[in-house]
Amino acid sequence: MNLIQHFIDGKVFTGSSDRKGKIFNPATGKQESAVLLGSKSDLDLAVEKAKIAFGTWSNVPAIQRARIIFKFKELIEKNSDELTKLIVSEHGKVYEDAKGSLTRGLEVVEFACGIPQMLKGEFTENVGTNIDSWSTRQPLGVCAGITPFNFPAMVPMWMFPMAIACGNTFVLKPSEKDPSCAMKLAHLFKEAGLPDGVFNIVNGDKEVVDAILQNKDIPAVSFVGSTPIAKYIYENAAKNEKRVQALGGAKNHCVVMPDCDLDQAVNGLMGAAYGSAGERCMAQSVAVAVGNIGDDLVDQISKKVESLKVGPGMDKTSEMGPLVTKEHLERVKGYVDLGVKEGAKLVVDGRDIKLQGYENGYYIGGCLFDYVTKDMRIYKEEIFGPVLSVVRVNNFDEALQLINDHEFGNGTSIYTRDGDAGRTFANKIKVGMVGINIPIPVPVAYHSFGGWKRSLFGDQHMHGPEGVRFYTKLKTITSRWPSGVRSNPEFIMPVMK
């Protein structure tokens, strides 16, 4: 049995706890690995080593840090097949989807390579007579990241490359369901020349999370996960005087206007709702059919859902893989049961899918509900599975209000040929990421990722310019050099003259 340990101070580390978590291959349902679940003392040791490393790393010139990150980028590219297969084996998503998620993480590494430019400060000469003022951005110290199972490469890579490029050191707690990819990335970063102690991994569960929140030497915490946990992270980080970005849940709507290119909308929805088995915080889980488009939309999309090729992630013909765990499979099936009970019309039922040779895998076929209403739990709550709900509304304004009234505000899209409708939607919608004829509006690395409302707790989004601001603190210096003429002391508030 493969045992996944920790990575502290540049070395694999066993730790003080003998507690273990089981890691299953979702395609087969077989346990293939175990992971050590760290303790508070393991986390504190990682922070201690990272704190020591910070003293040196924070003084390394930004251009030298960038050169190590360039080498890290090169090693990720060389090892992309191995990293992708690790994602498939522990998460279950199909190979090409896993490879795509790795590429989106790599884009952030590429962005971090330009850190010397992004850390340049501002300078103003003569803010007062013979007085200059300038600002700089300096690293915080030991930063921490807590990441979810659904993107074992991409989401950690939204965090640690930016933090480390800015001169911080980092402790990562990846999901205990699929930690192998993060461990491989740590070894590659060391191979790239990263000094020991700058990047550390402590695997674990809530014990390690709470240790991160309580450790006084961690000034900043990044998190991606469900809204209840994001709120818990946000509240407890604030109690312990940490800055925090905590990205929570989602219920992303896709508005389908009567004038849209319906084929484009259907194909976009298929990938957005059923890609990665719906286990994406940017998955489109609600299709809002406006006016008379509903019947045609449901007719076309149901045919595609029924023909969706479900299978193991390494099968090149598979379009959708299994869910991550048996428990999550039962949870998603429970939501489908609930939708039927609530009175929604189950147009396509994927609950009873069976794959020969993979009978113990965690599979569910694509599910499609019609006539879903806003008072139903399957509309209100994040299912995080391949379940698409169609809500019918009379007009554009009703669609806009429906989305703005929802507690989540992560991502949304609209399909239309009407430029005014698209522009009005982008302007009026209370959602952090918006697509116009784009199904999954995930920003590129040089923009920032984050939602509104209960999809984000904290002030700043992830990666991009917001990432630089989050992982640095601003210092402003005002100076005047003596002219040789002595002056008398002043006992009033300084005023620029």
C-alpha positions as CSV (number, residue, x, y, z in Angstrom):
1,M,0.0,0.0,0.0
2,N,1.4,3.4,-1.1
3,L,1.8,5.7,1.9
4,I,1.7,9.4,1.3
5,Q,3.5,11.4,4.0
6,H,4.3,15.1,4.5
7,F,6.9,17.4,2.9
8,I,8.6,19.7,5.4
9,D,11.9,21.6,5.0
10,G,12.6,20.0,1.7
11,K,12.2,16.4,2.8
12,V,9.5,13.7,3.1
13,F,8.5,13.7,6.7
14,T,6.6,11.0,8.7
15,G,5.2,13.2,11.4
16,S,4.0,12.6,14.9
17,S,0.6,11.1,14.2
18,D,-0.1,7.6,13.0
19,R,-3.6,8.4,11.9
20,K,-4.3,7.6,8.3
21,G,-6.8,8.4,5.6
22,K,-7.8,6.1,2.8
23,I,-7.4,7.1,-0.8
24,F,-9.5,5.3,-3.4
25,N,-9.4,5.1,-7.2
26,P,-12.9,6.4,-8.1
27,A,-12.9,4.5,-11.3
28,T,-12.6,1.1,-9.6
29,G,-13.6,1.8,-6.0
30,K,-10.4,0.2,-4.8
31,Q,-8.1,1.7,-2.1
32,E,-4.7,2.3,-3.7
33,S,-3.0,4.6,-1.1
34,A,-3.1,5.9,2.4
35,V,-2.2,9.3,3.6
36,L,-0.9,10.3,7.0
37,L,-3.2,12.8,8.7
38,G,-1.0,15.3,10.4
39,S,-1.2,16.8,13.9
40,K,-0.9,20.2,15.4
41,S,2.7,19.5,16.2
42,D,3.4,18.6,12.5
43,L,1.8,21.9,11.4
44,D,3.7,23.9,13.9
45,L,7.0,22.2,12.9
46,A,6.3,23.1,9.2
47,V,5.6,26.7,10.2
48,E,8.8,26.9,12.3
49,K,10.9,25.7,9.3
50,A,9.0,28.0,7.0
51,K,9.6,31.0,9.3
52,I,13.4,30.3,9.4
53,A,13.4,30.0,5.6
54,F,11.5,33.3,5.3
55,G,14.4,35.2,6.8
56,T,16.5,34.3,3.8
57,W,14.0,33.9,1.0
58,S,12.3,37.3,1.6
59,N,15.7,38.9,0.9
60,V,16.3,37.1,-2.4
61,P,16.0,39.6,-5.3
62,A,12.7,39.2,-7.1
63,I,14.5,38.4,-10.4
64,Q,16.3,35.5,-8.7
65,R,13.0,34.2,-7.3
66,A,11.5,34.5,-10.8
67,R,14.3,32.4,-12.3
68,I,13.5,29.5,-9.9
69,I,9.8,29.8,-10.9
70,F,10.8,29.7,-14.6
71,K,12.6,26.4,-13.9
72,F,9.6,25.1,-12.0
73,K,7.3,25.9,-15.0
74,E,9.7,24.0,-17.2
75,L,9.6,20.9,-14.9
76,I,5.8,21.0,-14.7
77,E,5.7,20.9,-18.5
78,K,8.1,18.0,-18.7
79,N,6.2,16.1,-16.1
80,S,2.7,17.0,-17.2
81,D,1.6,13.5,-18.2
82,E,2.6,12.1,-14.8
83,L,0.9,14.9,-12.9
84,T,-2.3,14.5,-15.1
85,K,-2.4,10.8,-14.4
86,L,-2.1,11.4,-10.6
87,I,-5.1,13.7,-10.9
88,V,-7.1,11.1,-12.8
89,S,-6.2,8.2,-10.4
90,E,-7.3,10.0,-7.3
91,H,-10.0,12.4,-8.5
92,G,-11.5,10.5,-11.3
93,K,-12.0,13.2,-13.9
94,V,-11.1,12.3,-17.5
95,Y,-7.5,12.7,-18.7
96,E,-8.0,15.7,-21.0
97,D,-10.0,17.6,-18.4
98,A,-7.3,16.8,-15.8
99,K,-4.7,18.0,-18.2
100,G,-6.6,21.2,-18.9
101,S,-6.9,22.0,-15.2
102,L,-3.1,21.5,-14.8
103,T,-2.6,23.9,-17.7
104,R,-4.8,26.5,-16.0
105,G,-2.7,26.2,-12.9
106,L,0.5,26.5,-15.0
107,E,-0.8,29.8,-16.3
108,V,-0.6,31.2,-12.8
109,V,3.0,29.9,-12.5
110,E,3.7,31.7,-15.8
111,F,2.2,34.9,-14.4
112,A,4.3,34.6,-11.3
113,C,7.4,34.5,-13.5
114,G,6.8,38.3,-14.1
115,I,6.9,39.1,-10.3
116,P,9.7,41.7,-10.6
117,Q,7.4,43.9,-12.7
118,M,4.4,43.4,-10.4
119,L,6.4,44.3,-7.2
120,K,7.5,47.7,-8.5
121,G,6.3,50.4,-6.2
122,E,5.3,54.0,-6.9
123,F,7.3,57.2,-6.4
124,T,6.2,60.8,-6.1
125,E,8.9,63.5,-6.1
126,N,8.2,66.7,-4.1
127,V,5.0,65.8,-2.3
128,G,6.1,68.8,-0.2
129,T,9.1,71.1,-0.5
130,N,12.1,68.8,-0.9
131,I,10.1,65.9,0.4
132,D,9.6,62.6,-1.6
133,S,7.2,59.8,-1.0
134,W,7.2,56.2,-2.3
135,S,5.5,52.9,-1.7
136,T,6.7,49.4,-1.8
137,R,5.1,46.0,-1.4
138,Q,6.8,43.6,1.0
139,P,6.1,39.9,1.8
140,L,4.0,38.9,4.8
141,G,5.8,35.8,6.2
142,V,4.5,32.2,6.4
143,C,1.3,31.9,4.3
144,A,-1.0,28.9,4.3
145,G,-3.4,27.3,1.8
146,I,-6.2,24.9,2.3
147,T,-7.4,23.4,-0.9
148,P,-10.3,21.2,-2.1
149,F,-10.4,17.8,-3.8
150,N,-11.9,18.9,-7.1
151,F,-8.7,20.6,-8.5
152,P,-5.7,19.0,-6.8
153,A,-3.2,20.8,-9.1
154,M,-5.0,24.0,-10.2
155,V,-6.2,25.5,-7.0
156,P,-3.0,25.0,-5.0
157,M,-1.2,26.5,-8.0
158,W,-3.5,29.6,-7.6
159,M,-1.9,30.1,-4.2
160,F,1.6,29.0,-3.5
161,P,3.4,30.2,-6.7
162,M,2.1,33.7,-6.2
163,A,2.9,33.7,-2.4
164,I,6.4,32.4,-2.9
165,A,7.1,34.7,-5.9
166,C,6.2,37.6,-3.6
167,G,8.9,36.5,-1.1
168,N,6.7,34.6,1.4
169,T,7.1,31.0,2.4
170,F,4.2,28.6,2.3
171,V,2.5,25.7,4.1
172,L,-0.1,23.8,2.0
173,K,-2.8,21.5,3.3
174,P,-4.2,19.7,0.3
175,S,-7.4,17.6,0.3
176,E,-6.8,14.3,2.0
177,K,-8.8,12.7,-0.8
178,D,-6.2,13.4,-3.5
179,P,-2.9,14.7,-2.2
180,S,-0.4,13.0,-4.5
181,C,-0.3,15.7,-7.2
182,A,0.6,18.4,-4.6
183,M,3.4,16.2,-3.3
184,K,4.8,15.8,-6.8
185,L,4.7,19.5,-7.3
186,A,6.7,20.0,-4.1
187,H,9.4,17.7,-5.3
188,L,9.5,19.5,-8.7
189,F,9.8,22.9,-7.0
190,K,12.8,21.6,-4.9
191,E,14.3,20.3,-8.1
192,A,13.9,23.7,-9.6
193,G,16.2,25.1,-6.9
194,L,13.7,26.3,-4.3
195,P,15.4,26.4,-0.9
196,D,14.3,24.0,1.8
197,G,11.5,25.3,4.0
198,V,10.0,27.7,1.5
199,F,7.3,25.3,0.4
200,N,5.9,22.7,2.8
201,I,3.0,20.3,2.8
202,V,1.2,19.0,5.8
203,N,-1.5,16.5,4.9
204,G,-4.5,16.1,7.2
205,D,-8.0,16.9,8.2
206,K,-9.7,19.4,10.5
207,E,-7.0,19.0,13.1
208,V,-4.5,20.6,10.7
209,V,-7.0,23.2,9.5
210,D,-7.6,24.4,13.1
211,A,-3.8,24.3,13.7
212,I,-3.3,26.7,10.7
213,L,-6.0,29.0,12.0
214,Q,-4.6,29.1,15.5
215,N,-0.9,29.4,14.7
216,K,0.3,33.0,15.5
217,D,3.1,32.8,12.9
218,I,0.7,32.5,9.9
219,P,-0.5,36.0,8.9
220,A,-2.5,34.9,5.8
221,V,-4.7,32.0,4.9
222,S,-6.2,31.1,1.4
223,F,-9.0,28.6,1.1
224,V,-11.3,27.1,-1.5
225,G,-14.2,24.8,-0.6
226,S,-17.8,24.8,0.5
227,T,-19.5,27.9,1.9
228,P,-20.0,26.6,5.5
229,I,-16.3,25.8,5.7
230,A,-15.3,29.1,4.0
231,K,-17.3,31.0,6.6
232,Y,-15.7,29.0,9.4
233,I,-12.2,29.7,7.9
234,Y,-13.0,33.4,7.5
235,E,-14.4,33.9,11.0
236,N,-11.6,32.0,12.8
237,A,-8.8,33.5,10.8
238,A,-10.2,36.9,11.6
239,K,-10.4,36.0,15.3
240,N,-6.7,35.2,15.1
241,E,-5.8,38.4,13.3
242,K,-5.1,36.9,9.9
243,R,-6.0,38.2,6.5
244,V,-8.0,35.7,4.6
245,Q,-9.4,34.9,1.2
246,A,-12.0,32.1,1.5
247,L,-13.8,31.0,-1.7
248,G,-17.0,29.2,-1.0
249,G,-19.8,27.5,-2.8
250,A,-21.7,28.3,-6.0
251,K,-25.0,27.8,-7.9
252,N,-24.0,29.1,-11.3
253,H,-26.8,30.1,-13.7
254,C,-26.7,30.1,-17.5
255,V,-29.3,32.3,-19.1
256,V,-30.5,31.1,-22.5
257,M,-32.2,33.9,-24.4
258,P,-34.7,33.2,-27.2
259,D,-32.4,34.8,-29.8
260,C,-29.3,32.8,-29.0
261,D,-27.5,30.3,-31.1
262,L,-29.1,27.3,-29.5
263,D,-26.5,24.8,-30.7
264,Q,-23.8,26.9,-29.1
265,A,-25.7,27.2,-25.9
266,V,-26.5,23.5,-25.6
267,N,-22.9,22.5,-26.3
268,G,-21.7,25.1,-23.8
269,L,-24.1,23.8,-21.2
270,M,-23.1,20.2,-21.7
271,G,-19.4,20.9,-21.0
272,A,-20.2,23.4,-18.2
273,A,-22.7,21.2,-16.4
274,Y,-21.3,17.7,-16.9
275,G,-17.6,18.3,-17.4
276,S,-15.6,16.9,-14.4
277,A,-18.9,15.2,-13.4
278,G,-20.1,18.6,-12.2
279,E,-17.5,18.8,-9.5
280,R,-16.4,22.3,-10.3
281,C,-17.2,25.5,-8.4
282,M,-17.7,27.1,-11.8
283,A,-20.0,24.3,-13.1
284,Q,-23.3,25.6,-14.6
285,S,-25.9,23.8,-12.6
286,V,-28.9,26.0,-13.5
287,A,-30.1,26.7,-17.1
288,V,-32.5,29.7,-17.1
289,A,-34.7,29.3,-20.1
290,V,-36.2,32.7,-21.1
291,G,-39.5,33.0,-22.9
292,N,-40.3,30.3,-25.4
293,I,-36.9,28.7,-25.6
294,G,-37.5,26.2,-22.9
295,D,-39.0,23.3,-24.9
296,D,-36.3,23.4,-27.6
297,L,-33.5,23.7,-25.0
298,V,-34.7,20.7,-23.0
299,D,-35.3,18.6,-26.1
300,Q,-31.8,19.2,-27.5
301,I,-29.9,19.0,-24.3
302,S,-31.7,15.8,-23.1
303,K,-30.6,14.0,-26.2
304,K,-27.0,14.9,-25.6
305,V,-27.2,13.9,-21.9
306,E,-28.7,10.5,-22.7
307,S,-25.7,9.9,-25.1
308,L,-23.1,11.1,-22.7
309,K,-20.2,8.7,-22.5
310,V,-19.5,7.9,-18.9
311,G,-16.4,5.8,-18.1
312,P,-13.0,5.7,-16.3
313,G,-10.9,8.8,-16.7
314,M,-8.0,7.1,-18.6
315,D,-10.4,5.8,-21.3
316,K,-9.9,8.2,-24.2
317,T,-13.6,7.8,-25.2
318,S,-14.9,8.9,-21.8
319,E,-16.6,12.3,-21.7
320,M,-17.3,12.1,-17.9
321,G,-15.7,10.1,-15.2
322,P,-16.8,9.0,-11.7
323,L,-17.4,11.1,-8.7
324,V,-14.6,11.3,-6.2
325,T,-15.9,9.1,-3.4
326,K,-18.6,6.6,-2.6
327,E,-20.0,9.0,0.1
328,H,-20.2,11.9,-2.5
329,L,-21.9,9.6,-5.0
330,E,-24.6,8.8,-2.4
331,R,-25.0,12.5,-1.6
332,V,-25.5,13.4,-5.3
333,K,-28.0,10.6,-5.7
334,G,-29.8,11.8,-2.7
335,Y,-30.3,15.2,-4.3
336,V,-31.8,13.6,-7.4
337,D,-34.2,11.7,-5.2
338,L,-35.0,15.0,-3.5
339,G,-35.7,16.7,-6.8
340,V,-38.2,14.1,-7.8
341,K,-39.9,14.3,-4.4
342,E,-40.0,18.1,-4.7
343,G,-42.0,17.8,-7.9
344,A,-39.4,18.7,-10.6
345,K,-39.6,16.7,-13.8
346,L,-36.6,14.3,-14.1
347,V,-36.1,14.2,-17.9
348,V,-32.9,12.2,-17.8
349,D,-32.1,9.9,-14.9
350,G,-28.5,8.7,-14.5
351,R,-28.8,7.1,-11.1
352,D,-28.8,3.5,-12.3
353,I,-25.8,3.5,-14.6
354,K,-23.6,0.3,-14.5
355,L,-20.3,-0.1,-16.3
356,Q,-19.1,-3.6,-17.0
357,G,-15.8,-4.2,-15.2
358,Y,-16.2,-1.1,-13.1
359,E,-19.2,-2.1,-11.0
360,N,-17.6,-0.8,-7.8
361,G,-16.7,2.6,-9.3
362,Y,-18.4,5.8,-8.2
363,Y,-20.4,6.4,-11.3
364,I,-23.6,8.3,-12.0
365,G,-24.9,9.3,-15.4
366,G,-25.9,12.8,-16.3
367,C,-29.2,14.0,-14.8
368,L,-31.5,16.6,-16.2
369,F,-34.4,18.3,-14.3
370,D,-37.1,20.5,-15.9
371,Y,-39.6,22.8,-14.3
372,V,-37.4,23.5,-11.3
373,T,-38.6,26.4,-9.1
374,K,-36.7,28.7,-6.9
375,D,-38.2,27.3,-3.7
376,M,-36.8,23.8,-4.3
377,R,-33.7,22.7,-2.4
378,I,-32.2,21.3,-5.7
379,Y,-32.2,24.9,-6.9
380,K,-31.0,26.6,-3.7
381,E,-28.2,24.2,-2.7
382,E,-24.9,23.3,-4.4
383,I,-25.2,19.7,-5.5
384,F,-21.6,19.4,-6.9
385,G,-22.5,16.6,-9.3
386,P,-23.7,16.1,-12.9
387,V,-27.2,17.4,-12.3
388,L,-28.6,20.3,-14.4
389,S,-31.8,22.1,-13.4
390,V,-33.8,24.0,-16.0
391,V,-35.8,27.0,-14.6
392,R,-38.2,28.7,-16.9
393,V,-38.8,32.4,-16.7
394,N,-40.9,34.8,-18.8
395,N,-38.4,37.5,-19.7
396,F,-34.8,38.9,-19.3
397,D,-35.7,41.0,-16.2
398,E,-37.1,38.0,-14.4
399,A,-33.9,36.0,-15.2
400,L,-31.7,38.8,-13.9
401,Q,-33.7,39.1,-10.7
402,L,-33.7,35.3,-10.2
403,I,-29.9,35.2,-10.2
404,N,-29.4,38.4,-8.1
405,D,-31.7,37.0,-5.4
406,H,-29.6,33.8,-5.0
407,E,-27.3,33.6,-2.0
408,F,-24.3,32.6,-4.2
409,G,-22.6,34.8,-6.7
410,N,-19.7,32.9,-8.1
411,G,-20.1,32.7,-11.9
412,T,-22.8,33.1,-14.5
413,S,-23.3,33.2,-18.2
414,I,-25.7,34.4,-20.8
415,Y,-26.2,33.1,-24.4
416,T,-27.6,35.8,-26.7
417,R,-27.1,37.6,-30.0
418,D,-28.4,40.9,-28.5
419,G,-25.5,43.2,-27.6
420,D,-27.7,45.3,-25.4
421,A,-28.9,42.3,-23.4
422,G,-25.3,41.1,-23.0
423,R,-24.0,44.4,-21.8
424,T,-26.9,45.0,-19.5
425,F,-26.5,41.5,-18.0
426,A,-22.8,42.1,-17.4
427,N,-23.5,45.4,-15.7
428,K,-26.5,44.6,-13.6
429,I,-25.7,41.0,-12.5
430,K,-24.5,40.6,-8.8
431,V,-21.9,37.9,-9.6
432,G,-18.2,38.0,-9.6
433,M,-17.4,36.3,-12.9
434,V,-19.5,36.7,-16.0
435,G,-19.5,35.0,-19.4
436,I,-21.3,36.3,-22.5
437,N,-21.6,33.3,-24.9
438,I,-18.9,31.7,-22.8
439,P,-20.0,28.8,-20.6
440,I,-17.3,28.8,-17.9
441,P,-16.0,32.3,-17.3
442,V,-12.9,31.4,-15.4
443,P,-10.5,34.4,-15.7
444,V,-7.0,33.9,-17.1
445,A,-4.1,34.2,-14.7
446,Y,-3.4,37.9,-15.3
447,H,-7.0,38.7,-14.1
448,S,-8.3,37.5,-10.8
449,F,-10.7,34.7,-9.7
450,G,-13.5,35.2,-7.2
451,G,-17.2,35.4,-6.6
452,W,-19.6,37.7,-4.7
453,K,-22.0,37.3,-1.9
454,R,-21.7,34.0,0.0
455,S,-19.3,32.7,-2.7
456,L,-16.4,34.7,-1.2
457,F,-15.4,35.7,2.3
458,G,-12.7,38.3,2.4
459,D,-11.8,41.3,0.3
460,Q,-9.5,40.0,-2.4
461,H,-9.9,37.5,-5.2
462,M,-7.3,34.9,-6.1
463,H,-4.2,35.0,-8.4
464,G,-3.5,37.8,-10.8
465,P,-3.1,41.4,-9.5
466,E,-5.4,40.6,-6.5
467,G,-3.1,37.7,-5.6
468,V,-0.1,40.1,-5.5
469,R,-2.0,42.4,-3.2
470,F,-3.1,39.6,-0.9
471,Y,0.3,38.2,-0.4
472,T,2.1,41.5,0.2
473,K,1.7,44.4,2.6
474,L,2.0,48.0,1.5
475,K,4.6,50.3,3.0
476,T,4.8,54.0,2.2
477,I,8.0,56.0,3.0
478,T,8.2,59.8,3.2
479,S,11.6,61.3,3.4
480,R,13.4,64.7,3.5
481,W,17.2,65.0,3.6
482,P,18.9,67.6,5.7
483,S,20.0,70.7,3.8
484,G,22.5,71.7,6.4
485,V,20.3,74.3,7.9
486,R,19.1,73.3,11.4
487,S,15.4,73.7,12.1
488,N,13.5,73.9,15.3
489,P,11.4,70.9,16.4
490,E,7.8,70.8,15.4
491,F,5.0,69.6,17.7
492,I,2.0,69.7,15.4
493,M,0.7,67.2,12.9
494,P,3.0,67.3,9.8
495,V,1.3,69.2,6.9
496,M,2.8,69.2,3.4
497,K,3.7,72.7,2.4
